[in-house]
């Protein structure tokens, strides 16, 4: 989606609290996760250059990973 606006991207998409962000490797793919503190992590963003990682349903944003 392309959004044309004079507003800053941070005005439209406010930054989340970065205090519980964890960078993790799952199945040899780097991902950015939110750590809930109970040993579970939720994927926020896939940080890979391999296109096959983006097609893997286990690596989609919103999926939960067990530590």
Backbone as JSON Lines, residues from 0, in Angstrom:
{"i":0,"aa":"X","n":[0.84,-1.16,0.0],"ca":[0.0,0.0,0.0],"c":[0.89,1.23,0.0]}
{"i":1,"aa":"X","n":[0.58,2.17,-0.84],"ca":[1.3,3.44,-0.89],"c":[0.39,4.51,-0.31]}
{"i":2,"aa":"X","n":[0.91,5.26,0.62],"ca":[0.14,6.29,1.28],"c":[0.81,7.63,1.03]}
{"i":3,"aa":"X","n":[0.16,8.5,0.28],"ca":[0.7,9.83,-0.01],"c":[0.12,10.81,0.99]}
{"i":4,"aa":"X","n":[0.98,11.38,1.81],"ca":[0.54,12.32,2.84],"c":[1.71,13.2,3.26]}
{"i":5,"aa":"X","n":[1.42,14.42,3.7],"ca":[2.51,15.28,4.21],"c":[2.92,14.93,5.64]}
{"i":6,"aa":"X","n":[2.21,14.0,6.27],"ca":[2.52,13.62,7.64],"c":[3.73,12.69,7.68]}
{"i":7,"aa":"X","n":[4.39,12.72,8.79],"ca":[5.51,11.81,9.02],"c":[4.99,10.39,9.18]}
{"i":8,"aa":"X","n":[5.82,9.41,8.82],"ca":[5.39,8.01,8.98],"c":[5.15,7.67,10.45]}
{"i":9,"aa":"X","n":[5.83,8.36,11.37],"ca":[5.65,8.09,12.8],"c":[4.36,8.7,13.33]}
{"i":10,"aa":"X","n":[3.79,9.68,12.63],"ca":[2.48,10.2,13.0],"c":[1.38,9.22,12.62]}
{"i":11,"aa":"X","n":[1.58,8.5,11.53],"ca":[0.59,7.55,11.05],"c":[0.75,6.2,11.75]}
{"i":12,"aa":"X","n":[1.98,5.74,11.87],"ca":[2.29,4.46,12.51],"c":[3.14,4.75,13.75]}
{"i":13,"aa":"X","n":[2.5,4.96,14.91],"ca":[3.28,5.28,16.11],"c":[4.24,4.16,16.48]}
{"i":14,"aa":"X","n":[5.36,4.55,17.0],"ca":[6.37,3.58,17.42],"c":[5.87,2.79,18.61]}
{"i":15,"aa":"X","n":[6.19,1.51,18.62],"ca":[5.84,0.66,19.75],"c":[6.95,0.73,20.78]}
{"i":16,"aa":"X","n":[6.62,0.31,21.97],"ca":[7.62,0.26,23.04],"c":[8.68,-0.77,22.65]}
{"i":17,"aa":"X","n":[9.93,-0.33,22.54],"ca":[11.02,-1.2,22.08],"c":[11.72,-1.91,23.23]}
{"i":18,"aa":"X","n":[11.18,-1.83,24.45],"ca":[11.88,-2.4,25.6],"c":[11.89,-3.93,25.6]}
{"i":19,"aa":"X","n":[10.91,-4.57,24.98],"ca":[10.88,-6.03,24.99],"c":[11.08,-6.61,23.59]}
{"i":20,"aa":"X","n":[11.78,-5.88,22.72],"ca":[12.1,-6.38,21.38],"c":[13.35,-7.25,21.46]}
{"i":21,"aa":"X","n":[13.28,-8.42,20.82],"ca":[14.38,-9.38,20.82],"c":[14.64,-9.79,19.39]}
{"i":22,"aa":"X","n":[15.91,-9.88,19.02],"ca":[16.29,-10.39,17.71],"c":[16.69,-11.85,17.89]}
{"i":23,"aa":"X","n":[16.09,-12.72,17.09],"ca":[16.2,-14.16,17.3],"c":[16.39,-14.85,15.95]}
{"i":24,"aa":"X","n":[17.04,-16.0,15.95],"ca":[17.15,-16.81,14.73],"c":[16.29,-18.05,14.92]}
{"i":25,"aa":"X","n":[15.33,-18.24,14.04],"ca":[14.45,-19.4,14.06],"c":[14.51,-20.08,12.71]}
{"i":26,"aa":"X","n":[14.86,-21.35,12.7],"ca":[15.01,-22.11,11.46],"c":[15.99,-21.41,10.51]}
{"i":27,"aa":"X","n":[17.09,-20.91,11.09],"ca":[18.15,-20.23,10.34],"c":[17.66,-18.96,9.65]}
{"i":28,"aa":"X","n":[16.64,-18.33,10.2],"ca":[16.09,-17.09,9.66],"c":[16.07,-16.04,10.77]}
{"i":29,"aa":"X","n":[16.68,-14.87,10.55],"ca":[16.64,-13.83,11.57],"c":[15.26,-13.16,11.61]}
{"i":30,"aa":"X","n":[14.72,-13.03,12.81],"ca":[13.42,-12.4,13.0],"c":[13.47,-11.42,14.17]}
{"i":31,"aa":"X","n":[12.63,-10.41,14.08],"ca":[12.45,-9.45,15.17],"c":[11.2,-9.88,15.93]}
{"i":32,"aa":"X","n":[11.33,-10.06,17.24],"ca":[10.23,-10.58,18.05],"c":[9.95,-9.68,19.24]}
{"i":33,"aa":"X","n":[8.74,-9.82,19.76],"ca":[8.36,-9.2,21.04],"c":[8.37,-10.32,22.06]}
{"i":34,"aa":"X","n":[9.13,-10.15,23.13],"ca":[9.25,-11.15,24.19],"c":[8.21,-10.87,25.26]}
{"i":35,"aa":"X","n":[7.38,-11.87,25.56],"ca":[6.33,-11.66,26.57],"c":[6.82,-11.92,27.99]}
{"i":36,"aa":"X","n":[8.07,-12.39,28.15],"ca":[8.64,-12.61,29.47],"c":[8.37,-14.0,30.04]}
{"i":37,"aa":"X","n":[7.52,-14.78,29.38],"ca":[7.2,-16.12,29.86],"c":[7.82,-17.19,28.98]}
{"i":38,"aa":"X","n":[8.87,-16.85,28.24],"ca":[9.52,-17.82,27.38],"c":[8.92,-17.93,26.0]}
{"i":39,"aa":"X","n":[7.96,-17.07,25.68],"ca":[7.37,-17.08,24.34],"c":[7.69,-15.77,23.64]}
{"i":40,"aa":"X","n":[7.86,-15.87,22.33],"ca":[8.16,-14.69,21.52],"c":[7.18,-14.63,20.35]}
{"i":41,"aa":"X","n":[6.72,-13.43,20.03],"ca":[5.83,-13.24,18.88],"c":[6.6,-12.52,17.78]}
{"i":42,"aa":"X","n":[6.56,-13.08,16.58],"ca":[7.28,-12.49,15.45],"c":[6.64,-11.17,15.06]}
{"i":43,"aa":"X","n":[7.47,-10.14,14.94],"ca":[7.03,-8.83,14.49],"c":[7.44,-8.6,13.05]}
{"i":44,"aa":"X","n":[8.66,-9.03,12.71],"ca":[9.2,-8.77,11.38],"c":[10.22,-9.84,11.01]}
{"i":45,"aa":"X","n":[10.18,-10.29,9.75],"ca":[11.18,-11.21,9.22],"c":[12.3,-10.36,8.64]}
{"i":46,"aa":"X","n":[13.55,-10.67,9.01],"ca":[14.7,-9.86,8.59],"c":[15.64,-10.64,7.67]}
{"i":47,"aa":"X","n":[15.09,-11.42,6.77],"ca":[15.88,-12.3,5.93],"c":[15.99,-11.75,4.51]}
{"i":48,"aa":"X","n":[17.03,-12.19,3.81],"ca":[17.18,-11.86,2.38],"c":[16.77,-13.04,1.51]}
{"i":49,"aa":"X","n":[16.36,-14.14,2.13],"ca":[15.94,-15.34,1.4],"c":[14.43,-15.28,1.18]}
{"i":50,"aa":"X","n":[13.96,-15.22,-0.07],"ca":[12.52,-15.12,-0.33],"c":[11.71,-16.3,0.21]}
{"i":51,"aa":"X","n":[12.32,-17.47,0.33],"ca":[11.57,-18.63,0.83],"c":[11.16,-18.46,2.29]}
{"i":52,"aa":"X","n":[11.9,-17.67,3.06],"ca":[11.52,-17.43,4.46],"c":[10.2,-16.68,4.56]}
{"i":53,"aa":"X","n":[9.92,-15.81,3.61],"ca":[8.68,-15.03,3.63],"c":[7.47,-15.88,3.27]}
{"i":54,"aa":"X","n":[7.7,-17.03,2.64],"ca":[6.61,-17.92,2.26],"c":[6.34,-18.99,3.32]}
{"i":55,"aa":"X","n":[7.21,-19.12,4.31],"ca":[7.07,-20.12,5.36],"c":[5.99,-19.68,6.36]}
{"i":56,"aa":"X","n":[4.9,-20.44,6.51],"ca":[3.83,-20.03,7.43],"c":[4.26,-19.95,8.89]}
{"i":57,"aa":"X","n":[5.33,-20.66,9.28],"ca":[5.81,-20.59,10.66],"c":[6.56,-19.3,10.95]}
{"i":58,"aa":"X","n":[6.94,-18.55,9.93],"ca":[7.73,-17.34,10.11],"c":[6.95,-16.06,9.81]}
{"i":59,"aa":"X","n":[5.64,-16.14,9.78],"ca":[4.82,-14.97,9.48],"c":[4.67,-14.09,10.71]}
{"i":60,"aa":"X","n":[4.61,-12.76,10.55],"ca":[4.37,-11.88,11.69],"c":[3.08,-12.26,12.41]}
{"i":61,"aa":"X","n":[3.16,-12.27,13.73],"ca":[2.03,-12.64,14.57],"c":[2.14,-14.06,15.1]}
{"i":62,"aa":"X","n":[2.99,-14.88,14.5],"ca":[3.18,-16.26,14.97],"c":[3.97,-16.25,16.29]}
{"i":63,"aa":"X","n":[3.64,-17.21,17.15],"ca":[4.33,-17.34,18.43],"c":[5.4,-18.4,18.34]}
{"i":64,"aa":"X","n":[6.56,-18.13,18.92],"ca":[7.68,-19.06,18.99],"c":[7.92,-19.43,20.45]}
{"i":65,"aa":"X","n":[8.19,-20.69,20.69],"ca":[8.58,-21.13,22.04],"c":[10.09,-21.08,22.14]}
{"i":66,"aa":"X","n":[10.59,-20.64,23.28],"ca":[12.03,-20.58,23.48],"c":[12.62,-21.94,23.73]}
